[in-house]
Every structure is written in C-alpha cells, then in structure tokens.
Amino acid sequence: MRRYTYETDTAVSAETLFRAKTDIRGWPEWDGELEATAFDAPLKAGSPFMLKPKGGPKVAMRIEHLEAPRRFVDLAFLPLAKMRTSTEFLPSAAGTRVRVVIEVFGPLAFLWDRILARKLAADCDHQTRQFIAAAERRS
C-alpha cells in the first residue's frame, strides 16, 4: 500500500468545511482537475457516485465513511486497485486542521501510485487551499 498525508490549518470551521466536502456535485468548483461529478444517492456511507477527471475516463466512487463534521472518506475503484482519500477536520489552535490521507492498494497499486496518487499528493497543498477558499465563500 502507498500512503501520503498532508495537513494544514485554517480559521474556517469544521462544519463549514464538512458541508463543502459533502457537496459532491460542487467539487468541480474547487477541483480544477475535475470535469464533472454525479451524485444522486443519499449522503451516507456506502452511497455510490462518479467523477470525471479532465481528459480521463469516469471513475466509480463510493462514500466509505462519514462522521459529521469531522471526517469524509471516499473510495475510488481503479483497474486492479483502489484509492482511498480520507479528509479530516480536526480542532487546532488556528481553528481547524485539515488532514488529507491518500492510500492506494491492490495488485496494481504501484502503477496507480505512479499514474495518479503521487500527482494528487504533490498537488494536495494547492488543492486543499482551493477547497478551503471555496468553503469559506459559501459560508
């Protein structure tokens, strides 16, 4: 398994961040790598959704865990691998610590790590700042 962790602090509340994260249809507003998302299920663990990266194929996804307002975990189904992204909103001196953990596992994890996970991890600072700014604008 490959694993990457990124953390940053913000004054934006965990509740505001969690609302923005669970608005799956709104992800393309702050994620410049996404062309579209589709989510028509109840907001609960086990619910499926889809995302379409720019220039890439649609990816089947599932909400793996929800714990308002502290944690959102999704799972991407890749050919012969899975990628889990866990986003946590934890109390900190600044207000909220945002922790993102990306894990890739399965028989072709090494390949998806090279193709996708490393790029996501390298862009995590920019991506998270975009997400925080979008959440703040919505509040």
C-alpha angles and dihedrals in degrees: 000000000000118000134187128182130195128179136184136163128234139173090230111110123251089238092057092046093047091051090052093046093050091051091089093171088059096054094100088062091070103018107075091189093063124088095183147340131205124204123163102150132093114281098254142108111289096030115135127226138165135228130192117206117210108270093004140093125270113275123214110228138181134198102241100181139003126187111167122250098356112051143027121178125184132183125212119205108219127173105286093345143063130217121208121198116192119190117190129187108204132177114262139166089262092049108265133019113211112209120187120189121187119193128180120193141162136072094308097037091119090058096045088046089059095040101041123353098059091051092049091048092049090051095043095103093053093040094050093048089051089050093049092049091050092048091050092050090053096051 
